Amino acid sequence: MGICIVTDSCSDLPKWVIDKYKIVVAPLTVHFGDMSYRDGVDISSAEFYEILSNTKVMPTTSMVTPGYFKELFNGLINRYDSIIGLFFSSKLSGTYNSAVTAKGEFPDADITVIDTLNATLGQGLIVLKAARMAEEGASKDEIIGEVHRMMANIKYALVFSDLGYLHRGGRLSTAQTVVGNILNIKPILGIEDGEIKVIERVRGKKKAFKWIVDYIKSFNVDLSSKTIGINHSNSPEDADELEKIIKENFSVGEIIKSQAGAVIGTHAGPDAVGIYFERE
């Protein structure tokens, strides 16, 4: 019956990947006032950014509930030998803890739940590798071992344009936000130990992309056999430009591109762009 890979909608994988590898995605929820939408189910990325651009109501998000996971696991345990769940960092969402709670309802089932300590397409790259290994017939232990190796090696560089979203999320002070907008300063964020950190500040997107190239080079990593991720929040031109710059500077095995979903977009705001790669 094989191994089922389960994740949540914060992994931001493109639909073709989810469909090809039969990845099961549990949706978080985004709220605009009294209206609630399941990420990727009731609302697409395009629809989310359209609403965002035409409303003064700031969206909020909520985790996947234990009840949802209980129903999900119940529908999978008789169809697969094993279930491996790879979830959004527990330091950013309660979704992982919901999955742990639901797993406890099935003591006889082979369910492994992992806090990836990652997010968006960094999490997505881990999920993709696990799904490919499952399709190729790897054992549960082999997949889990590779997951943990990747968790320790995924690096991020996320460039934000609308600093107001970082301010609302507590990542920037009011003064930093005001000065940053005036001077066109672009904070570059990464994830360390499951938490979002500002790792650099540069002036303008062009310099931000140059910094990203230097950042990748600092790891002396050979990307020729690696999959890297590039995603954006309603800024495909920036994603295309970043892809072009990466290809000009590195030999890359594969590039997976996606648009950030509604939940990630709620916290990133529009016109953000990010890159995700393994440092070794």
Contacts in CASP RR format, 6 or more apart in sequence:
PFRMAT RR
TARGET T0000
AUTHOR 0000-0000-0000
METHOD contacts of the structure
MODEL  1
MGICIVTDSCSDLPKWVIDKYKIVVAPLTVHFGDMSYRDGVDISSAEFYE
ILSNTKVMPTTSMVTPGYFKELFNGLINRYDSIIGLFFSSKLSGTYNSAV
TAKGEFPDADITVIDTLNATLGQGLIVLKAARMAEEGASKDEIIGEVHRM
MANIKYALVFSDLGYLHRGGRLSTAQTVVGNILNIKPILGIEDGEIKVIE
RVRGKKKAFKWIVDYIKSFNVDLSSKTIGINHSNSPEDADELEKIIKENF
SVGEIIKSQAGAVIGTHAGPDAVGIYFERE
1 79 0 8 1.000
1 80 0 8 1.000
1 81 0 8 1.000
2 80 0 8 1.000
2 81 0 8 1.000
2 82 0 8 1.000
2 134 0 8 1.000
2 137 0 8 1.000
3 80 0 8 1.000
3 81 0 8 1.000
3 82 0 8 1.000
3 83 0 8 1.000
3 84 0 8 1.000
3 134 0 8 1.000
3 137 0 8 1.000
3 140 0 8 1.000
3 143 0 8 1.000
4 22 0 8 1.000
4 24 0 8 1.000
4 76 0 8 1.000
4 79 0 8 1.000
4 80 0 8 1.000
4 82 0 8 1.000
4 83 0 8 1.000
4 84 0 8 1.000
4 134 0 8 1.000
5 21 0 8 1.000
5 22 0 8 1.000
5 23 0 8 1.000
5 24 0 8 1.000
5 84 0 8 1.000
5 85 0 8 1.000
5 86 0 8 1.000
5 127 0 8 1.000
5 130 0 8 1.000
5 131 0 8 1.000
5 134 0 8 1.000
6 23 0 8 1.000
6 24 0 8 1.000
6 25 0 8 1.000
6 26 0 8 1.000
6 72 0 8 1.000
6 76 0 8 1.000
6 83 0 8 1.000
6 84 0 8 1.000
6 85 0 8 1.000
6 86 0 8 1.000
7 13 0 8 1.000
7 23 0 8 1.000
7 24 0 8 1.000
7 25 0 8 1.000
7 26 0 8 1.000
7 85 0 8 1.000
7 86 0 8 1.000
7 87 0 8 1.000
7 123 0 8 1.000
7 124 0 8 1.000
7 127 0 8 1.000
8 25 0 8 1.000
8 26 0 8 1.000
8 27 0 8 1.000
8 28 0 8 1.000
8 64 0 8 1.000
8 87 0 8 1.000
8 88 0 8 1.000
8 93 0 8 1.000
8 95 0 8 1.000
9 25 0 8 1.000
9 26 0 8 1.000
9 27 0 8 1.000
9 28 0 8 1.000
9 38 0 8 1.000
9 39 0 8 1.000
9 40 0 8 1.000
9 261 0 8 1.000
9 262 0 8 1.000
9 263 0 8 1.000
10 28 0 8 1.000
10 39 0 8 1.000
10 88 0 8 1.000
10 93 0 8 1.000
10 95 0 8 1.000
10 119 0 8 1.000
10 120 0 8 1.000
10 123 0 8 1.000
10 263 0 8 1.000
10 264 0 8 1.000
11 25 0 8 1.000
11 86 0 8 1.000
11 88 0 8 1.000
11 120 0 8 1.000
11 121 0 8 1.000
11 122 0 8 1.000
11 123 0 8 1.000
11 124 0 8 1.000
11 127 0 8 1.000
12 120 0 8 1.000
12 121 0 8 1.000
12 123 0 8 1.000
12 124 0 8 1.000
12 231 0 8 1.000
12 258 0 8 1.000
12 259 0 8 1.000
12 260 0 8 1.000
12 261 0 8 1.000
12 264 0 8 1.000
13 23 0 8 1.000
13 25 0 8 1.000
13 121 0 8 1.000
13 124 0 8 1.000
13 127 0 8 1.000
13 128 0 8 1.000
13 256 0 8 1.000
13 258 0 8 1.000
14 256 0 8 1.000
14 257 0 8 1.000
14 258 0 8 1.000
17 23 0 8 1.000
17 128 0 8 1.000
17 131 0 8 1.000
17 256 0 8 1.000
18 25 0 8 1.000
21 128 0 8 1.000
21 131 0 8 1.000
21 132 0 8 1.000
21 134 0 8 1.000
21 135 0 8 1.000
22 131 0 8 1.000
23 127 0 8 1.000
23 131 0 8 1.000
24 72 0 8 1.000
24 76 0 8 1.000
25 40 0 8 1.000
26 64 0 8 1.000
26 68 0 8 1.000
26 69 0 8 1.000
26 72 0 8 1.000
26 95 0 8 1.000
26 99 0 8 1.000
27 38 0 8 1.000
27 39 0 8 1.000
27 40 0 8 1.000
27 41 0 8 1.000
27 64 0 8 1.000
28 38 0 8 1.000
28 39 0 8 1.000
28 61 0 8 1.000
28 62 0 8 1.000
28 63 0 8 1.000
28 64 0 8 1.000
28 88 0 8 1.000
28 93 0 8 1.000
28 95 0 8 1.000
28 263 0 8 1.000
29 36 0 8 1.000
29 37 0 8 1.000
29 38 0 8 1.000
29 39 0 8 1.000
29 61 0 8 1.000
29 62 0 8 1.000
29 263 0 8 1.000
30 36 0 8 1.000
30 37 0 8 1.000
30 39 0 8 1.000
30 43 0 8 1.000
30 48 0 8 1.000
30 59 0 8 1.000
30 60 0 8 1.000
30 61 0 8 1.000
30 262 0 8 1.000
30 263 0 8 1.000
30 266 0 8 1.000
31 37 0 8 1.000
31 59 0 8 1.000
31 60 0 8 1.000
31 61 0 8 1.000
31 62 0 8 1.000
32 51 0 8 1.000
32 55 0 8 1.000
32 57 0 8 1.000
32 59 0 8 1.000
33 57 0 8 1.000
33 60 0 8 1.000
36 42 0 8 1.000
37 43 0 8 1.000
37 48 0 8 1.000
37 262 0 8 1.000
39 261 0 8 1.000
39 262 0 8 1.000
39 263 0 8 1.000
40 261 0 8 1.000
40 262 0 8 1.000
43 51 0 8 1.000
43 262 0 8 1.000
45 234 0 8 1.000
45 259 0 8 1.000
45 260 0 8 1.000
45 261 0 8 1.000
45 262 0 8 1.000
46 234 0 8 1.000
46 259 0 8 1.000
48 59 0 8 1.000
48 261 0 8 1.000
48 262 0 8 1.000
48 265 0 8 1.000
49 233 0 8 1.000
49 234 0 8 1.000
49 265 0 8 1.000
49 270 0 8 1.000
52 59 0 8 1.000
52 234 0 8 1.000
52 265 0 8 1.000
52 269 0 8 1.000
52 270 0 8 1.000
53 270 0 8 1.000
58 168 0 8 1.000
59 262 0 8 1.000
59 266 0 8 1.000
60 266 0 8 1.000
61 262 0 8 1.000
61 263 0 8 1.000
61 266 0 8 1.000
61 267 0 8 1.000
63 93 0 8 1.000
63 94 0 8 1.000
63 95 0 8 1.000
63 98 0 8 1.000
64 95 0 8 1.000
64 98 0 8 1.000
64 99 0 8 1.000
65 98 0 8 1.000
66 98 0 8 1.000
66 99 0 8 1.000
66 101 0 8 1.000
66 102 0 8 1.000
67 98 0 8 1.000
67 102 0 8 1.000
68 98 0 8 1.000
68 102 0 8 1.000
69 98 0 8 1.000
69 99 0 8 1.000
69 101 0 8 1.000
69 102 0 8 1.000
69 103 0 8 1.000
70 102 0 8 1.000
70 105 0 8 1.000
72 102 0 8 1.000
73 83 0 8 1.000
73 102 0 8 1.000
73 103 0 8 1.000
73 105 0 8 1.000
73 106 0 8 1.000
73 109 0 8 1.000
73 111 0 8 1.000
74 106 0 8 1.000
76 83 0 8 1.000
77 83 0 8 1.000
77 106 0 8 1.000
77 109 0 8 1.000
77 111 0 8 1.000
81 110 0 8 1.000
82 110 0 8 1.000
82 111 0 8 1.000
82 112 0 8 1.000
82 140 0 8 1.000
83 109 0 8 1.000
83 110 0 8 1.000
83 111 0 8 1.000
83 112 0 8 1.000
84 112 0 8 1.000
84 114 0 8 1.000
84 130 0 8 1.000
84 134 0 8 1.000
84 140 0 8 1.000
84 143 0 8 1.000
84 144 0 8 1.000
84 147 0 8 1.000
85 99 0 8 1.000
85 111 0 8 1.000
85 112 0 8 1.000
85 113 0 8 1.000
85 114 0 8 1.000
86 114 0 8 1.000
86 116 0 8 1.000
86 123 0 8 1.000
86 126 0 8 1.000
86 127 0 8 1.000
86 130 0 8 1.000
86 147 0 8 1.000
87 95 0 8 1.000
87 96 0 8 1.000
87 99 0 8 1.000
87 113 0 8 1.000
87 114 0 8 1.000
87 115 0 8 1.000
87 116 0 8 1.000
87 123 0 8 1.000
88 95 0 8 1.000
88 96 0 8 1.000
88 116 0 8 1.000
88 118 0 8 1.000
88 119 0 8 1.000
88 123 0 8 1.000
89 96 0 8 1.000
89 115 0 8 1.000
89 116 0 8 1.000
89 117 0 8 1.000
89 118 0 8 1.000
89 119 0 8 1.000
89 123 0 8 1.000
89 191 0 8 1.000
89 194 0 8 1.000
89 195 0 8 1.000
90 96 0 8 1.000
90 97 0 8 1.000
90 115 0 8 1.000
90 117 0 8 1.000
90 194 0 8 1.000
91 117 0 8 1.000
91 193 0 8 1.000
91 194 0 8 1.000
91 195 0 8 1.000
92 119 0 8 1.000
92 194 0 8 1.000
92 195 0 8 1.000
92 196 0 8 1.000
96 113 0 8 1.000
96 115 0 8 1.000
99 113 0 8 1.000
100 113 0 8 1.000
103 109 0 8 1.000
103 111 0 8 1.000
103 113 0 8 1.000
110 140 0 8 1.000
112 140 0 8 1.000
112 144 0 8 1.000
114 144 0 8 1.000
114 147 0 8 1.000
114 148 0 8 1.000
116 123 0 8 1.000
116 126 0 8 1.000
116 147 0 8 1.000
116 151 0 8 1.000
117 151 0 8 1.000
117 191 0 8 1.000
117 193 0 8 1.000
117 194 0 8 1.000
118 124 0 8 1.000
118 126 0 8 1.000
118 151 0 8 1.000
118 154 0 8 1.000
118 191 0 8 1.000
118 194 0 8 1.000
119 191 0 8 1.000
119 194 0 8 1.000
119 196 0 8 1.000
119 264 0 8 1.000
120 158 0 8 1.000
120 231 0 8 1.000
120 260 0 8 1.000
120 264 0 8 1.000
120 276 0 8 1.000
121 229 0 8 1.000
121 230 0 8 1.000
121 231 0 8 1.000
121 256 0 8 1.000
121 258 0 8 1.000
121 274 0 8 1.000
121 276 0 8 1.000
122 154 0 8 1.000
122 156 0 8 1.000
122 229 0 8 1.000
122 276 0 8 1.000
124 276 0 8 1.000
125 150 0 8 1.000
125 154 0 8 1.000
125 227 0 8 1.000
125 228 0 8 1.000
125 229 0 8 1.000
125 256 0 8 1.000
125 276 0 8 1.000
125 278 0 8 1.000
126 147 0 8 1.000
126 150 0 8 1.000
126 151 0 8 1.000
126 154 0 8 1.000
128 227 0 8 1.000
128 256 0 8 1.000
129 146 0 8 1.000
129 147 0 8 1.000
129 150 0 8 1.000
129 227 0 8 1.000
130 143 0 8 1.000
130 146 0 8 1.000
130 147 0 8 1.000
133 142 0 8 1.000
133 143 0 8 1.000
133 146 0 8 1.000
134 143 0 8 1.000
138 146 0 8 1.000
150 278 0 8 1.000
153 278 0 8 1.000
153 279 0 8 1.000
153 280 0 8 1.000
154 191 0 8 1.000
154 276 0 8 1.000
154 277 0 8 1.000
154 278 0 8 1.000
154 279 0 8 1.000
155 190 0 8 1.000
155 215 0 8 1.000
155 219 0 8 1.000
155 276 0 8 1.000
155 277 0 8 1.000
155 278 0 8 1.000
155 279 0 8 1.000
156 189 0 8 1.000
156 190 0 8 1.000
156 191 0 8 1.000
156 274 0 8 1.000
156 275 0 8 1.000
156 276 0 8 1.000
157 188 0 8 1.000
157 189 0 8 1.000
157 190 0 8 1.000
157 199 0 8 1.000
157 211 0 8 1.000
157 212 0 8 1.000
157 215 0 8 1.000
157 216 0 8 1.000
157 274 0 8 1.000
157 275 0 8 1.000
158 188 0 8 1.000
158 189 0 8 1.000
158 190 0 8 1.000
158 268 0 8 1.000
158 272 0 8 1.000
158 273 0 8 1.000
158 274 0 8 1.000
159 186 0 8 1.000
159 187 0 8 1.000
159 188 0 8 1.000
159 205 0 8 1.000
159 208 0 8 1.000
159 209 0 8 1.000
159 212 0 8 1.000
159 238 0 8 1.000
159 272 0 8 1.000
159 273 0 8 1.000
159 274 0 8 1.000
160 166 0 8 1.000
160 186 0 8 1.000
160 187 0 8 1.000
160 189 0 8 1.000
160 268 0 8 1.000
160 269 0 8 1.000
160 272 0 8 1.000
161 186 0 8 1.000
161 205 0 8 1.000
161 235 0 8 1.000
161 269 0 8 1.000
161 270 0 8 1.000
161 271 0 8 1.000
161 272 0 8 1.000
162 269 0 8 1.000
162 270 0 8 1.000
162 271 0 8 1.000
162 272 0 8 1.000
163 172 0 8 1.000
163 176 0 8 1.000
163 177 0 8 1.000
163 180 0 8 1.000
163 181 0 8 1.000
163 187 0 8 1.000
164 172 0 8 1.000
164 177 0 8 1.000
165 267 0 8 1.000
165 268 0 8 1.000
165 269 0 8 1.000
166 172 0 8 1.000
166 177 0 8 1.000
166 187 0 8 1.000
166 189 0 8 1.000
167 173 0 8 1.000
167 174 0 8 1.000
167 176 0 8 1.000
167 177 0 8 1.000
169 267 0 8 1.000
171 187 0 8 1.000
171 189 0 8 1.000
171 196 0 8 1.000
171 198 0 8 1.000
172 187 0 8 1.000
172 198 0 8 1.000
179 185 0 8 1.000
183 203 0 8 1.000
184 203 0 8 1.000
184 204 0 8 1.000
185 201 0 8 1.000
185 202 0 8 1.000
185 203 0 8 1.000
185 204 0 8 1.000
186 201 0 8 1.000
186 202 0 8 1.000
186 203 0 8 1.000
186 204 0 8 1.000
186 205 0 8 1.000
186 207 0 8 1.000
186 208 0 8 1.000
187 198 0 8 1.000
187 200 0 8 1.000
187 201 0 8 1.000
188 198 0 8 1.000
188 199 0 8 1.000
188 200 0 8 1.000
188 201 0 8 1.000
188 202 0 8 1.000
188 208 0 8 1.000
188 211 0 8 1.000
188 212 0 8 1.000
189 196 0 8 1.000
189 197 0 8 1.000
189 198 0 8 1.000
189 199 0 8 1.000
190 196 0 8 1.000
190 197 0 8 1.000
190 198 0 8 1.000
190 199 0 8 1.000
191 197 0 8 1.000
200 211 0 8 1.000
200 215 0 8 1.000
202 208 0 8 1.000
202 211 0 8 1.000
205 238 0 8 1.000
209 241 0 8 1.000
209 242 0 8 1.000
209 245 0 8 1.000
212 242 0 8 1.000
212 245 0 8 1.000
212 275 0 8 1.000
213 245 0 8 1.000
213 246 0 8 1.000
213 249 0 8 1.000
216 223 0 8 1.000
216 246 0 8 1.000
216 249 0 8 1.000
216 250 0 8 1.000
216 275 0 8 1.000
216 277 0 8 1.000
217 249 0 8 1.000
219 279 0 8 1.000
219 280 0 8 1.000
221 277 0 8 1.000
221 278 0 8 1.000
221 279 0 8 1.000
221 280 0 8 1.000
223 250 0 8 1.000
223 251 0 8 1.000
223 252 0 8 1.000
223 253 0 8 1.000
223 277 0 8 1.000
224 251 0 8 1.000
224 252 0 8 1.000
224 253 0 8 1.000
225 253 0 8 1.000
226 252 0 8 1.000
226 253 0 8 1.000
226 254 0 8 1.000
226 277 0 8 1.000
226 278 0 8 1.000
227 253 0 8 1.000
227 254 0 8 1.000
227 255 0 8 1.000
227 256 0 8 1.000
228 246 0 8 1.000
228 252 0 8 1.000
228 253 0 8 1.000
228 254 0 8 1.000
228 255 0 8 1.000
228 256 0 8 1.000
228 275 0 8 1.000
228 276 0 8 1.000
228 277 0 8 1.000
228 278 0 8 1.000
229 255 0 8 1.000
229 256 0 8 1.000
229 257 0 8 1.000
229 258 0 8 1.000
229 274 0 8 1.000
229 275 0 8 1.000
229 276 0 8 1.000
229 277 0 8 1.000
230 239 0 8 1.000
230 242 0 8 1.000
230 243 0 8 1.000
230 246 0 8 1.000
230 255 0 8 1.000
230 256 0 8 1.000
230 257 0 8 1.000
230 258 0 8 1.000
230 273 0 8 1.000
230 274 0 8 1.000
230 275 0 8 1.000
230 276 0 8 1.000
231 239 0 8 1.000
231 257 0 8 1.000
231 258 0 8 1.000
231 259 0 8 1.000
231 260 0 8 1.000
231 273 0 8 1.000
231 274 0 8 1.000
231 276 0 8 1.000
232 238 0 8 1.000
232 239 0 8 1.000
232 259 0 8 1.000
232 260 0 8 1.000
232 271 0 8 1.000
232 272 0 8 1.000
232 273 0 8 1.000
232 274 0 8 1.000
233 259 0 8 1.000
233 260 0 8 1.000
233 261 0 8 1.000
233 264 0 8 1.000
233 265 0 8 1.000
233 268 0 8 1.000
233 269 0 8 1.000
233 270 0 8 1.000
233 271 0 8 1.000
233 272 0 8 1.000
233 273 0 8 1.000
234 259 0 8 1.000
234 270 0 8 1.000
234 271 0 8 1.000
235 270 0 8 1.000
235 271 0 8 1.000
235 272 0 8 1.000
235 273 0 8 1.000
236 259 0 8 1.000
238 271 0 8 1.000
238 273 0 8 1.000
239 257 0 8 1.000
239 273 0 8 1.000
239 274 0 8 1.000
242 273 0 8 1.000
242 274 0 8 1.000
242 275 0 8 1.000
243 255 0 8 1.000
243 257 0 8 1.000
246 252 0 8 1.000
246 255 0 8 1.000
246 275 0 8 1.000
247 255 0 8 1.000
260 268 0 8 1.000
260 272 0 8 1.000
265 272 0 8 1.000
END
